[in-house]
Amino acid sequence: MIPQTKLLSRALLALAAGNVALAALGGHCPPLGPVLPAPTNPASQDSVRSAIQDIADIFQNITNGLDATGISIAVKSIHEADPLLELHHTPGTLNPNGTNHIDSQTIYRLGSISKIFAVFSLLQQANVKLDDPVTQYVPELLELKGETDEVDDITTVRWNEVTLGALASHMSGIAADLVADIASVPTDWTELGLPKLAETSETGCAGVLGLAPCNRTEFFRDFGKRYPVYSPFTNPVYSNAASSILGFALEAITNMTFEKYVKQSIFDPLSMTNTTIFNGPQKDAWGFIPVNETYWGSSLGYEDIAGGFYSNTVDLLSFGTGILKNTVLDSAKTRKWMKPVTSTSSSGLLLGGPWEILRSENVTKDQRLIEFYTKSGNLGSYNNMLCLIPDYDLVITILSGGPQSSSNLVNLALSKVVQKLLPSIEDAGKAEAKQKFGGTYVDVSTNSTITLSLDDAPGFAVSNWTVRDVDVIKNYGNFAVLSSNPKGQVVTVRLYPTNLSSGCHTAWRAVFDIGSPEELAEQEANLFWPDSSCNTWATMDRVTYGFRSMDEFIFSLDAGGSANSMNLGAFQVELKKNA
């Protein structure tokens, strides 16, 4: 007879397990990243076209009340010439100096999307590493002076500990800004309880409100007066000044002005003909200028490096496509760059250099974790977003400006686009993958067979896997003799692409998920961290035989990219795809 305490314990555990969300649908734990190849022709899919119409309807509802605010939204697959989606709203109330019709050529101010370019430019330098101390390139930082002679960890940045990468990822611990000092705003701050300042405590520059833009000399004169927020590599603190310093480093490394280098090495190769840095477009009529917007046409001086760019939808789509296609930065550097550097106090946000990496598990049917590499930008009434989705080879741009523009508006627009479009893009990827890789593969001579099929879960489902009359999945516990996994548990197998290919061959990897969804939920209910049963990163490539992994699948492709055979290296069999 089972004791009452055990019965109660089991009941509580079952109740807790019922509320556990597993890593992906069915308890599967896919590798982070794409679970199928990105669709190369999503625009041809009915589900994608339907989603685009739904987004257009939502856009109409969102913009109905925007009487003085303009907004442009676009989505592009890097595999197609034209955008999948392009929506623009021209408000009824317009500044007569700007455009009277917003389209893909309309120029906005980018704000902090500008920060990507300094980091990108440094990554292009063959002999420069992000782990290099910034003082190697900007030694003047060691000469910064505070307001007093007091030098300690509270008053003074340890510049020799600050690297280029720390500045890129907001991990330097330095002050957020210099030009955004409210003492520069011409008003009587003593009425709000602040003391009257001496002239040496005011920058006297800002680039707006009638003040001259701040120059490099003024930066080095005054930035030492700003106390650090943390020691380097302690916590992320958003810093505009950090991007400006990276710009100074780039100038020292290349012996070119920041503007000239970026134009030559990024704008020109990517045909970004309407993107500028320190000055606006040749004609104001090319831009959307909100009524009473003070930042159009004004320069922030050196801080334009961090937030002063001008650009449009066409150019930003080209930039995002260039990143994902490795057009002006090699693939190894791009892969390393598009990874998190640090976490934040939000579980849905990681930081890169300078990526703001959003993470979600509720966008697609398979409920897996997807990362969105974004950079937001806000300047005056301009609020914008560049979003790259590497799992699907997509670029999303959102540009907006005006009194009703806000980061909340941009975040809402991004969410609506992602929530509506990505499920259909996932379906498009499945439709292409099914045609190219799905089906049954057979080797009659060894009586070997395997079937790849698709459902709502991530990747391909692997079934009917028999080699030389042996049921591989049923016998997985016997293969895994060196594993600590308990025998006799349910085993399911899913197949996922890697990024490894050579000629007409491409490599995929299988993941053996151990345990039923109920067993996994029960396990996770007892532990304090989410997705505790999802450890694919540590379990891949574990069972090998004769130097070849059991989870290794290598497809041979025809000229159209469709599989015609599959090689199982550990089993030394080649299976042909049934017609």
C-alpha positions in Angstrom: 0.0 0.0 0.0 1.3 3.5 -0.9 1.7 5.8 2.1 -0.5 8.9 2.2 2.6 11.2 2.1 3.8 9.6 -1.1 0.3 9.9 -2.7 0.2 13.6 -1.7 3.7 14.2 -3.0 2.8 12.6 -6.3 -0.4 14.5 -6.6 1.4 17.8 -6.0 4.1 16.9 -8.5 1.5 16.0 -11.1 -0.3 19.3 -10.5 2.9 21.3 -10.8 3.9 19.4 -13.9 0.6 20.3 -15.5 1.7 24.0 -15.4 5.2 23.5 -16.8 5.9 24.8 -20.3 8.5 22.7 -22.0 11.2 23.9 -24.3 9.2 23.2 -27.5 6.1 21.4 -28.6 5.9 17.8 -27.5 8.8 18.2 -25.1 11.4 18.4 -27.9 14.6 20.3 -27.4 15.9 21.6 -30.7 19.3 23.3 -31.0 19.2 27.1 -30.8 18.7 28.6 -34.3 16.9 27.5 -37.5 15.2 24.1 -37.3 14.6 24.0 -41.1 16.3 25.9 -43.9 14.8 29.4 -44.3 12.3 29.5 -47.2 13.9 30.9 -50.4 10.6 31.9 -52.0 8.1 32.8 -49.2 6.2 35.3 -51.4 4.9 32.4 -53.4 3.1 30.8 -50.5 -0.7 31.5 -50.0 -0.3 31.5 -46.2 2.3 34.3 -46.4 0.2 36.4 -48.7 -2.7 36.0 -46.4 -0.6 37.0 -43.4 0.6 40.1 -45.3 -3.0 41.1 -45.9 -3.8 40.7 -42.2 -0.8 42.9 -41.3 -2.0 45.5 -43.8 -5.4 45.6 -42.0 -3.8 45.9 -38.6 -1.5 48.7 -39.9 -4.6 50.5 -41.1 -6.1 50.3 -37.7 -2.9 51.4 -35.9 -2.5 54.4 -38.2 -6.1 55.6 -38.3 -5.4 58.0 -35.4 -1.9 59.1 -36.4 -2.8 62.6 -37.8 0.6 64.1 -37.5 2.8 61.0 -37.3 4.4 59.1 -40.2 5.4 55.5 -40.2 7.0 53.0 -42.6 7.2 49.3 -42.1 8.9 46.8 -44.4 9.9 43.1 -44.3 12.3 41.4 -46.7 13.6 37.9 -47.2 17.3 38.0 -48.2 16.5 35.4 -50.9 14.1 37.6 -52.8 14.6 40.8 -54.7 11.5 42.6 -53.6 10.2 43.2 -50.0 7.5 40.8 -48.8 5.8 43.7 -47.2 5.9 47.4 -47.4 3.5 49.8 -45.7 3.6 53.5 -45.3 1.4 56.1 -43.6 1.4 59.7 -44.6 -0.3 61.8 -41.9 -2.8 64.6 -42.8 -0.8 67.2 -40.9 2.5 67.8 -42.6 5.5 70.1 -42.3 5.7 72.0 -45.6 9.5 71.7 -45.6 9.3 67.9 -45.9 7.8 65.3 -48.1 4.1 65.2 -48.7 4.1 61.5 -49.5 5.9 58.8 -47.5 7.3 55.8 -49.4 10.3 53.6 -49.3 12.6 56.5 -50.4 11.5 58.8 -47.6 14.3 59.7 -45.2 14.0 59.6 -41.4 16.5 60.2 -38.6 17.7 56.9 -37.3 18.7 57.7 -33.7 20.7 54.8 -32.1 20.4 52.4 -35.0 23.4 54.5 -36.0 25.4 52.6 -33.3 25.7 49.5 -35.4 27.9 51.1 -37.9 30.8 51.9 -35.6 31.0 48.3 -34.4 30.5 46.9 -37.9 33.4 49.1 -39.1 35.7 47.9 -36.4 34.9 44.3 -37.2 36.0 44.9 -40.7 39.6 45.6 -39.5 41.8 42.6 -39.9 44.2 43.3 -37.1 41.8 44.7 -34.6 40.1 42.6 -31.9 37.1 43.6 -29.7 39.2 42.4 -26.7 41.8 45.2 -27.4 41.8 47.9 -24.8 40.4 51.1 -26.2 43.4 53.0 -24.9 45.5 51.2 -27.5 43.7 53.4 -30.1 42.5 56.4 -28.1 45.2 57.0 -25.5 43.8 60.5 -24.8 41.3 58.7 -22.5 44.1 58.2 -20.0 44.5 62.0 -19.8 40.9 62.8 -19.0 40.6 65.2 -16.1 37.8 65.3 -13.4 36.4 68.4 -11.8 38.8 67.9 -8.9 42.1 66.1 -8.4 40.4 63.2 -6.6 41.1 60.0 -8.5 39.5 56.7 -7.2 37.2 54.0 -8.4 34.1 56.1 -7.7 35.3 59.2 -9.6 37.4 57.8 -12.4 37.0 55.2 -15.1 39.7 52.5 -15.2 40.2 53.0 -18.9 42.9 50.4 -19.3 40.2 47.8 -18.4 37.8 49.1 -21.0 37.9 47.1 -24.3 36.4 47.9 -27.7 33.9 45.1 -27.1 32.9 46.5 -23.7 32.1 49.8 -25.3 30.2 48.0 -28.1 28.0 46.0 -25.8 27.3 48.7 -23.1 29.5 46.8 -20.6 32.2 49.5 -20.1 30.5 50.9 -17.0 31.1 54.5 -18.3 28.6 57.3 -18.2 25.7 57.2 -20.6 26.2 60.6 -22.2 27.8 64.1 -22.2 25.6 66.2 -24.5 22.4 65.2 -22.7 23.2 67.3 -19.6 20.1 69.3 -18.7 22.4 72.1 -17.5 22.8 73.0 -21.2 19.0 73.6 -21.5 18.4 77.3 -21.1 16.0 77.4 -18.1 16.3 78.2 -14.4 16.9 74.8 -12.8 17.2 76.3 -9.4 13.4 76.5 -9.4 13.4 72.7 -9.2 15.9 72.6 -6.3 19.1 72.2 -8.3 22.1 74.5 -7.4 23.4 77.2 -9.7 26.4 75.9 -11.6 29.8 77.4 -12.4 30.5 77.7 -16.1 33.1 74.9 -15.9 30.2 72.5 -14.9 28.3 73.2 -18.1 29.2 71.7 -21.5 27.7 74.7 -23.3 27.0 72.5 -26.4 24.4 70.1 -27.5 23.5 70.6 -31.1 19.9 71.6 -30.4 18.0 74.4 -28.6 20.3 76.9 -30.2 23.4 75.4 -28.8 26.4 74.5 -31.0 27.2 70.8 -31.6 29.8 69.3 -29.3 33.2 68.6 -30.9 35.9 66.2 -30.0 37.9 68.8 -28.1 34.9 69.4 -25.8 34.5 65.7 -25.3 38.0 65.3 -24.0 37.7 68.5 -22.0 34.6 67.4 -20.2 34.0 63.6 -20.2 36.4 63.0 -17.4 34.0 64.9 -15.2 31.4 62.2 -15.6 31.7 59.5 -12.9 31.6 55.8 -13.9 28.4 53.9 -13.2 30.1 50.5 -12.6 33.5 48.9 -13.0 33.9 47.5 -16.5 32.2 44.2 -17.2 29.9 44.5 -14.2 26.5 45.3 -15.6 25.2 46.8 -18.9 24.5 50.5 -18.9 23.4 52.1 -22.1 26.0 54.6 -23.3 25.9 57.0 -26.3 29.4 58.1 -25.4 30.7 54.6 -25.8 29.7 54.6 -29.5 31.4 57.9 -30.1 34.6 56.6 -28.5 34.5 53.6 -30.9 34.2 56.1 -33.7 37.4 57.9 -32.5 39.1 54.5 -32.4 38.1 53.7 -35.9 39.5 57.0 -37.1 42.8 56.3 -35.4 43.0 52.8 -36.9 42.0 53.7 -40.5 43.6 57.2 -40.6 40.3 58.3 -42.2 37.4 60.3 -40.9 34.5 58.2 -39.6 32.2 59.5 -42.3 34.6 58.7 -45.1 35.3 55.2 -43.9 31.7 54.2 -43.4 30.7 55.6 -46.8 33.5 53.8 -48.5 33.3 50.5 -46.8 29.5 50.1 -46.0 27.3 52.6 -47.8 28.9 52.3 -51.2 29.1 48.5 -51.4 25.5 48.1 -50.2 24.2 50.9 -52.4 23.0 52.9 -49.4 22.8 56.1 -51.5 20.4 58.0 -49.2 22.1 57.4 -45.9 24.2 60.2 -44.3 25.8 60.9 -41.0 26.6 64.4 -40.0 24.3 66.2 -42.5 20.8 65.6 -43.7 19.8 64.8 -47.3 20.5 67.3 -50.1 16.8 68.3 -50.0 14.5 68.5 -47.0 11.7 67.5 -49.3 13.2 64.0 -49.4 12.6 63.5 -45.7 9.7 63.1 -43.4 9.9 66.1 -41.0 7.3 66.1 -38.3 5.8 69.4 -37.4 7.9 71.3 -34.7 10.7 68.6 -35.0 13.9 70.3 -33.7 16.3 67.4 -34.5 15.9 67.5 -38.3 18.9 69.2 -39.8 20.7 69.6 -36.5 24.0 68.0 -35.8 24.9 66.4 -32.4 28.6 66.8 -33.4 30.7 63.8 -32.5 27.6 62.1 -31.0 26.1 61.8 -34.5 28.3 58.6 -34.6 26.0 57.2 -31.9 22.6 58.6 -33.0 22.7 61.1 -35.8 22.3 59.1 -39.1 19.7 59.7 -41.7 18.3 56.9 -43.8 15.3 55.3 -45.5 13.5 52.0 -45.8 15.4 51.0 -49.0 18.8 51.6 -47.5 18.1 49.9 -44.2 16.7 46.8 -46.0 19.9 46.7 -48.0 22.0 47.0 -44.9 20.2 44.2 -43.0 20.4 42.0 -46.1 24.1 42.8 -46.4 24.7 41.6 -42.8 22.8 38.4 -43.2 24.4 37.6 -46.6 27.9 38.4 -45.4 28.3 41.0 -48.2 30.9 43.2 -46.5 31.8 41.2 -43.4 32.9 37.5 -43.6 30.7 34.8 -42.3 32.8 33.8 -39.3 33.0 37.3 -38.0 29.3 37.8 -38.6 28.4 34.6 -36.7 30.5 35.7 -33.7 29.1 39.2 -33.8 25.5 38.0 -33.8 25.7 36.4 -30.4 24.8 37.6 -26.9 27.5 39.3 -24.8 25.5 39.8 -21.6 22.2 39.3 -20.0 19.9 41.9 -18.5 17.4 41.9 -15.7 14.7 41.0 -18.4 14.6 37.3 -19.2 13.4 38.3 -22.7 16.3 40.6 -23.5 20.0 39.8 -24.0 22.6 42.3 -25.3 25.2 42.0 -28.0 27.4 44.6 -29.6 25.2 46.7 -29.9 22.3 44.2 -30.5 19.3 44.2 -28.4 18.4 40.6 -28.6 14.7 39.8 -28.0 13.8 36.2 -27.2 10.4 34.6 -27.5 8.9 31.1 -27.3 5.3 32.0 -28.3 5.6 33.1 -31.9 5.5 29.8 -34.0 3.5 26.6 -33.6 6.5 24.6 -32.5 6.9 26.9 -29.4 10.6 26.9 -29.6 12.9 29.7 -28.6 13.6 32.3 -31.3 16.0 35.2 -31.1 15.5 38.5 -32.8 18.5 40.7 -33.3 17.2 44.3 -33.1 18.6 47.8 -32.7 16.2 50.5 -31.7 16.7 54.2 -32.4 15.1 57.2 -30.8 15.9 60.9 -31.5 13.5 63.7 -30.8 10.1 62.5 -32.1 11.8 59.8 -34.3 11.4 56.2 -33.1 12.7 53.3 -35.2 13.7 49.7 -35.3 16.0 47.4 -37.3 15.2 43.7 -36.7 17.1 40.8 -38.2 15.7 37.2 -37.8 18.6 34.9 -38.7 16.4 31.7 -38.3 14.3 32.8 -41.3 16.7 35.2 -43.2 14.4 38.1 -42.7 15.0 41.8 -42.3 12.3 44.1 -40.7 12.5 47.9 -40.7 10.2 50.3 -38.8 10.7 54.0 -39.2 8.5 56.6 -37.6 8.3 60.2 -36.5 5.9 62.7 -35.1 4.1 63.6 -31.8 2.3 60.2 -31.6 5.5 58.2 -32.4 7.0 56.4 -29.5 9.0 53.3 -28.6 5.7 51.7 -27.6 4.3 52.3 -31.1 7.4 50.7 -32.7 7.3 47.8 -30.3 3.6 47.2 -31.0 4.2 47.4 -34.7 7.1 44.9 -34.5 5.1 42.5 -32.4 2.1 42.6 -34.7 4.3 41.9 -37.8 6.2 39.1 -36.1 3.1 37.4 -34.6 1.2 37.5 -37.9 4.0 36.8 -40.3 6.4 34.3 -38.7 3.9 31.4 -38.4 3.3 31.7 -42.2 7.0 32.0 -42.9 7.5 28.8 -40.8 4.8 27.1 -43.0 6.6 28.3 -46.1 9.8 26.8 -44.9 8.1 23.5 -44.2 6.5 23.4 -47.6 9.9 23.9 -49.2 11.7 21.5 -46.8 9.1 18.8 -47.3 9.6 18.9 -51.1 13.4 18.9 -50.9 14.1 16.6 -47.9 10.9 14.8 -46.8 10.0 11.3 -47.6 11.4 7.8 -47.2 15.0 6.8 -47.9 15.9 3.2 -48.6 19.0 1.0 -49.2 17.6 -2.4 -50.4 21.0 -4.1 -50.2 21.2 -3.7 -46.4 17.5 -3.7 -45.7 17.8 -0.1 -44.3 15.1 2.6 -44.3 14.2 5.9 -42.7 11.3 8.3 -43.0 11.4 12.1 -42.6 8.1 13.8 -42.1 6.8 17.2 -40.8 4.3 18.1 -38.2 3.8 21.1 -35.9 6.9 20.3 -33.8 10.4 21.6 -34.8 12.5 20.1 -37.5 11.8 16.8 -39.2 10.3 13.8 -37.3 12.4 10.7 -37.9 10.6 7.4 -37.9 10.8 3.8 -39.3 14.6 4.1 -38.8 16.0 0.6 -39.6 19.5 -0.3 -40.5 20.4 -3.9 -41.4 17.1 -5.1 -39.9 17.8 -3.3 -36.6 15.3 -0.7 -35.2 17.6 2.1 -34.4 15.3 4.2 -32.2 14.0 1.3 -30.3 17.6 0.2 -29.5 18.9 3.7 -28.7 19.5 2.8 -25.1 21.8 -0.1 -26.2 23.8 2.2 -28.5 24.2 4.8 -25.6 26.2 2.4 -23.4 28.5 5.3 -22.2 25.5 7.5 -21.4 24.1 8.1 -17.9 20.6 8.3 -19.4 18.3 5.7 -17.8 17.3 2.9 -20.2 13.8 2.1 -21.2 12.5 5.6 -21.6 10.6 6.9 -24.5 12.9 8.1 -27.3 11.9 10.4 -30.1 14.2 11.7 -32.9 14.1 15.0 -34.7 16.4 16.1 -37.5 17.8 19.7 -37.9 20.0 21.4 -40.4 23.5 22.6 -39.5 25.3 25.4 -41.5 27.8 22.9 -42.9 27.9 22.2 -46.6 30.4 21.3 -49.3 29.6 21.3 -53.0 26.4 19.2 -53.4 26.4 17.9 -49.8 24.8 19.4 -46.7 25.1 18.1 -43.1 22.2 17.8 -40.6 22.1 16.5 -37.1 19.6 14.3 -35.3 18.5 15.0 -31.7 17.4 12.1 -29.5 14.8 13.4 -27.1 14.7 11.2 -24.0 11.5 10.9 -22.1 7.8 11.6 -22.7 6.4 15.1 -22.4 4.7 14.0 -19.2 8.0 12.7 -17.8 9.9 15.8 -18.8 7.2 18.1 -17.3 7.4 16.1 -14.0 11.2 16.5 -14.0 11.0 20.3 -14.6 8.4 20.8 -12.0 10.9 19.8 -9.3 13.6 22.3 -10.5 13.9 26.0 -10.1 15.0 27.1 -13.6 12.9 27.0 -16.8 13.5 24.5 -19.6 15.7 22.5 -17.3 15.2 19.3 -19.3 16.4 21.0 -22.5 20.1 20.3 -22.8 20.6 19.5 -26.5 23.8 21.7 -26.6 25.4 19.1 -24.3 24.0 15.9 -25.8 24.8 16.3 -29.5 27.6 14.2 -31.1 27.8 11.9 -28.1 27.3 8.4 -29.6 30.1 7.7 -32.1 31.3 4.6 -33.9 34.5 4.5 -35.8 34.9 8.3 -35.5 31.5 9.0 -37.0 28.6 10.2 -35.0 25.3 8.4 -34.9 23.4 11.7 -35.1 25.2 12.7 -38.3 23.1 12.8 -41.6 24.7 14.0 -44.8 22.5 14.6 -47.8 23.5 14.6 -51.4 21.6 17.3 -53.4 20.7 17.6 -57.0 21.1 20.8 -59.0 17.9 22.2 -57.6 18.9 21.7 -54.0 16.7 18.6 -53.4 18.1 15.6 -51.6 18.5 12.4 -53.7 20.3 10.4 -51.0 21.3 10.3 -47.4 24.6 9.0 -45.9 24.6 7.7 -42.3 28.3 7.8 -41.5 28.3 5.7 -38.3 26.3 2.9 -40.0 28.3 3.2 -43.3 25.1 3.1 -45.4 23.8 5.3 -48.2 20.0 5.4 -48.6 18.4 6.6 -51.8 15.3 8.8 -51.6 12.2 7.2 -53.0 10.6 9.0 -55.9 
